[in-house]
Amino acid sequence: MIRPATAADLTYLPEIELAAGEPFRALGMTAVADDDPPTRDELDLVLQAGRLWVAAVSGTAPVGYAIADLVDGCAHVEQVSVDPRWAGRRLGAALIDAIEDWARALPCDWLTLTTFADVPWNAPYYRRLGFEPVPDRDVGPELRAVRAREAAHGLDAWPRIAMRRRIGEETG
């Protein structure tokens, strides 16, 4: 079940982020696995802006979450994290669908995101959900700034790409 986050949910989200980061360790991406989760203040800001959703299964505490932003007039999937114990249940896809519903109301034509190109649960997963690489000519200044912040944070130690999906065109 996907729903807008509440203040009570914020306690669980750093734990989800840490758990979701652990599989990167097996790929030699320890910097990603060891990255600090968002702070309570950072999460509270997106909560107050109405850009934070959680996945909670059968009345459990949240097991996944997603954060959206607006980037170059597109709904941007800033973060999607699901506790690996809950993988394979389409919770990530459902969280992205919640962002798409939010985007329709704005209205936006595209969902965008940035991700690791070669990590199986990143770009290949998003391709299955209908995302395609953003052609360089279509990368706007705000999305370029997102990529620059990621590079400054050290994420470009592994290949990264920007991807997009037209609203209403999910294929997975």
Buried (B, 14 or more C-beta within 10 A) or exposed (E): EBEEBEEEBBEBBBBBBBBBBEBBEEBEBEBBBEBEBBEBEEBBBBBEEEBBBBBBEEEEBBBBBBBBBBBBEBBBBBBBBBBBEBBEEBBBBBBBBBBBEBBEEEEBBBBBBBBBEEBEBBBEBBBEBBBEBBEEEEBBEBBBEBBEEBEEEEBEEBEBBBBBBEBEEBEE
